[in-house]
Amino acid sequence: MSSKGYIKRGQLRIQKKLDTIQLIFEDMREEYDFSKGKRGIYSRDLKDLHLPVYLDLQLEEYYKKIALKKKKDLRPLLIRFYKKK
């Protein structure tokens, strides 16, 4: 607070956030029953996870040209080259 008793803009934002957090915690129960819950219904297998691979710009251009010549997608082409080595 300033010397005149007014709340500064930044302090007001913080106070609103604290009030929101307090409301959330007041709505929470002491205990929750998870006995009928099911595990893993929102997770997925790691085999379905595809990590991005970033190539050097020159390598990317090289493989793109090969893919265009063969009229194939870049991803399967890169996988095939990787498996050979």
C-alpha positions as CSV (number, residue, x, y, z in Angstrom):
1,M,0.0,0.0,0.0
2,S,1.1,3.5,-0.6
3,S,1.3,6.1,2.1
4,K,-2.3,7.3,1.3
5,G,-3.8,3.8,1.8
6,Y,-4.3,3.1,-1.9
7,I,-3.3,-0.2,-3.4
8,K,-0.9,0.0,-6.3
9,R,-1.8,-1.8,-9.5
10,G,0.8,-4.6,-9.1
11,Q,-0.3,-5.3,-5.6
12,L,-3.9,-5.5,-6.7
13,R,-3.1,-8.1,-9.2
14,I,-1.2,-10.2,-6.7
15,Q,-4.1,-9.8,-4.2
16,K,-6.6,-11.1,-6.8
17,K,-4.4,-14.1,-7.6
18,L,-4.0,-14.9,-3.9
19,D,-7.8,-14.6,-3.4
20,T,-8.3,-17.0,-6.3
21,I,-5.8,-19.5,-4.9
22,Q,-7.5,-19.2,-1.5
23,L,-10.9,-19.9,-3.1
24,I,-9.6,-23.0,-4.8
25,F,-8.2,-24.4,-1.6
26,E,-11.4,-23.6,0.3
27,D,-13.4,-25.6,-2.2
28,M,-11.1,-28.7,-1.8
29,R,-12.3,-31.5,0.4
30,E,-10.1,-33.0,3.1
31,E,-10.1,-36.4,1.4
32,Y,-11.0,-37.8,-2.0
33,D,-12.1,-41.4,-2.8
34,F,-10.1,-42.9,-5.7
35,S,-11.1,-46.5,-5.0
36,K,-13.2,-46.6,-8.2
37,G,-10.7,-44.8,-10.3
38,K,-9.0,-46.3,-13.3
39,R,-5.3,-46.0,-13.9
40,G,-3.8,-44.8,-17.1
41,I,-6.9,-43.9,-19.0
42,Y,-5.5,-40.5,-20.0
43,S,-1.9,-41.7,-20.7
44,R,-0.7,-43.1,-24.0
45,D,2.0,-45.6,-24.9
46,L,5.5,-44.4,-25.4
47,K,5.6,-46.3,-28.7
48,D,3.1,-43.7,-30.1
49,L,5.4,-40.8,-29.1
50,H,7.4,-39.4,-32.0
51,L,10.3,-37.2,-31.1
52,P,11.3,-34.4,-33.5
53,V,14.7,-34.8,-35.2
54,Y,16.4,-31.6,-36.3
55,L,18.9,-31.9,-39.1
56,D,21.7,-29.6,-40.1
57,L,20.3,-27.3,-42.9
58,Q,22.6,-28.8,-45.5
59,L,21.7,-32.4,-44.6
60,E,18.0,-31.5,-44.6
61,E,18.3,-30.0,-48.1
62,Y,20.2,-33.0,-49.3
63,Y,17.6,-35.5,-48.1
64,K,14.7,-33.3,-49.4
65,K,16.2,-33.4,-52.9
66,I,16.5,-37.2,-52.7
67,A,12.9,-37.5,-51.5
68,L,11.7,-35.3,-54.3
69,K,13.5,-37.3,-56.9
70,K,12.1,-40.6,-55.6
71,K,8.7,-39.0,-55.0
72,K,8.6,-40.2,-51.4
73,D,8.0,-38.6,-48.0
74,L,11.0,-37.4,-46.2
75,R,10.4,-39.2,-42.9
76,P,10.4,-42.8,-44.2
77,L,13.4,-42.0,-46.3
78,L,15.3,-40.8,-43.3
79,I,14.3,-43.8,-41.2
80,R,15.6,-46.1,-44.0
81,F,18.9,-44.3,-44.2
82,Y,19.3,-44.3,-40.4
83,K,18.6,-48.1,-40.2
84,K,21.2,-48.9,-42.8
85,K,23.9,-47.2,-40.8
